[in-house]
Amino acid sequence: MIVKCPNCGYEFTIGDKDVGRCPRCKIKLAFARGNEIIEKVDIKKIEREIDAIPTLYKKADIDIEEIEESIDIERKVDEIIG
């Protein structure tokens, strides 16, 4: 049977297997037989959500003094440029 990877779109044959891996992206897959229903998962959405986790909890690396110093530098540059 020919199947299409839901992650990368690569088409490949699986023979009589119920589970396997995509030869291109190596994601583990389960293959439906007959009327069997396998829940679809939006892998790209899950990856985006996982990638966003560190940014949700990351504290600012810049403190107030650094911000004030950069504002002073910008003002001086504006004065020089005119």
trRosetta pair geometry for C-beta under 8 A, 3 or more apart (Angstrom, degrees):
i j d omega theta_ij theta_ji phi_ij phi_ji
1 13 6.7 142 73 -150 35 71
1 14 5.6 -27 68 49 89 95
1 15 7.5 -104 24 3 74 6
1 31 7.4 136 87 178 134 140
2 11 5.8 19 179 -180 105 106
2 12 7.2 177 -147 96 68 18
2 13 5.5 -45 -92 -90 61 69
2 14 8.0 151 -110 4 17 81
3 11 7.0 177 89 -146 35 64
3 12 6.6 -24 60 65 78 66
3 13 7.6 121 14 -121 76 23
3 14 5.5 24 3 -19 123 123
3 29 7.5 158 132 135 147 151
3 31 5.9 -94 -81 -117 155 114
4 9 6.3 -14 -178 -155 103 46
4 10 7.2 165 -153 82 60 32
4 11 5.0 -30 -96 -92 75 78
5 8 5.0 8 99 48 132 79
5 9 6.2 -52 70 3 84 11
5 10 4.7 20 19 49 124 79
5 11 7.7 -138 3 -71 76 31
5 12 7.4 35 -35 14 99 104
5 22 4.1 49 -103 -111 137 135
5 24 6.7 -133 11 46 160 111
5 25 6.4 148 162 30 155 115
5 27 6.8 119 -160 51 116 115
5 29 6.8 -118 -122 -65 76 147
6 29 7.7 144 16 -116 95 116
6 40 6.9 -177 -132 -149 159 94
6 41 7.7 117 105 62 148 68
6 43 6.7 131 110 -2 100 118
7 22 6.6 -132 47 -3 116 161
7 25 5.2 -124 103 80 128 157
7 27 4.8 102 -3 6 156 156
7 43 5.0 -24 -103 57 92 157
7 44 7.7 148 -140 -47 67 82
8 22 6.4 142 32 155 115 155
8 24 5.3 -126 90 98 154 128
8 25 4.3 161 -25 -30 135 131
8 27 7.8 164 -8 6 99 121
10 22 5.9 113 61 -170 121 113
10 23 6.9 -123 131 59 145 83
10 24 4.1 145 -36 5 164 141
10 25 7.1 173 9 -5 128 93
12 22 7.0 146 20 -145 136 63
12 23 5.5 134 -93 10 161 116
12 24 8.0 -173 -37 -13 130 94
14 17 4.8 -108 170 49 97 105
14 20 5.7 -165 -135 15 106 153
14 31 5.6 155 123 -65 171 164
17 20 4.9 61 129 -48 149 117
17 31 6.5 85 100 26 79 136
18 30 6.6 -6 153 -155 74 76
18 31 5.9 -148 -157 54 33 87
18 33 6.9 -49 -111 -31 89 120
19 28 7.0 4 -178 -178 104 93
19 29 6.8 169 -155 90 59 50
19 30 5.2 -27 -101 -104 82 65
19 31 7.0 -164 -80 9 28 82
20 28 7.6 -178 104 -150 25 58
20 29 5.8 -19 69 62 68 92
20 31 6.9 16 19 -21 102 117
21 26 5.4 -2 176 -154 122 50
21 27 6.7 163 -151 77 74 29
21 28 5.6 -41 -95 -97 80 52
21 29 6.7 142 -109 14 25 86
22 25 4.9 12 90 49 132 80
22 26 6.2 -84 68 -32 79 13
22 27 5.1 23 17 44 116 79
22 29 6.2 82 -43 -19 83 127
23 26 7.8 12 -161 -72 13 56
27 43 7.1 -21 -136 -123 156 160
30 38 5.4 -177 96 -136 110 145
31 38 7.7 -126 -170 -21 8 157
32 36 4.5 -171 -157 86 82 96
32 37 6.8 14 -123 -106 131 17
32 38 4.9 -135 -69 -6 98 109
33 36 5.1 45 55 12 62 132
41 46 6.8 3 166 -25 106 136
42 45 3.9 33 116 16 118 120
42 46 6.6 150 93 -17 68 84
43 46 5.7 -57 -151 37 34 111
43 47 6.3 35 153 -20 68 106
44 47 5.6 -52 -147 36 32 113
44 48 6.5 35 153 -21 64 103
45 48 5.7 -52 -150 34 32 111
45 49 6.5 30 152 -17 64 106
46 49 5.7 -56 -149 37 32 111
46 50 6.3 30 154 -18 66 107
47 50 5.7 -55 -146 38 31 110
47 51 6.2 32 155 -19 65 108
48 51 5.7 -56 -146 38 29 111
48 52 6.4 29 154 -22 64 108
49 52 5.7 -57 -149 34 30 112
49 53 7.2 52 150 -43 60 90
50 53 5.9 -31 -162 -4 37 118
51 54 7.7 -53 -179 24 40 97
52 55 5.7 -68 -161 45 53 109
52 56 6.2 59 146 -34 81 103
53 56 5.8 -55 -152 24 33 114
53 57 7.1 -3 165 7 65 108
54 57 6.6 -80 -154 50 32 91
54 58 5.8 46 155 -49 72 109
55 58 5.5 -40 -132 13 34 121
60 63 7.8 138 111 -78 107 40
62 66 4.8 -121 -162 83 88 134
62 67 6.0 99 145 -55 119 87
63 66 5.4 100 56 8 66 102
63 67 7.4 -126 105 -4 37 91
64 67 5.6 -58 -153 36 36 112
64 68 6.3 34 153 -18 70 106
65 68 5.7 -54 -147 37 32 111
65 69 6.3 35 154 -21 65 106
66 69 5.7 -52 -146 36 31 113
66 70 6.5 30 155 -18 64 105
67 70 5.9 -57 -151 36 30 109
67 71 6.5 32 151 -20 64 105
68 71 5.6 -53 -149 34 33 112
68 72 6.5 36 152 -20 65 103
69 72 5.7 -52 -150 35 33 112
69 73 6.5 34 152 -20 65 104
70 73 5.5 -49 -147 35 35 114
70 74 6.4 39 152 -20 65 103
71 74 5.7 -53 -150 36 33 113
71 75 6.5 36 151 -21 65 104
72 75 5.7 -53 -150 34 32 113
72 76 6.5 32 153 -18 65 104
73 76 5.8 -55 -150 36 32 111
73 77 6.4 32 153 -18 65 106
74 77 5.7 -54 -147 37 32 111
74 78 6.3 34 153 -21 65 106
75 78 5.6 -54 -149 36 31 113
75 79 6.4 33 152 -21 64 104
76 79 5.6 -52 -149 33 33 113
76 80 6.5 30 154 -18 65 105
77 80 5.8 -55 -148 37 32 110
77 81 6.1 24 157 -12 68 110
78 81 6.0 -57 -139 43 28 105
78 82 7.9 -169 166 -4 51 11
79 82 7.3 28 174 -78 27 43
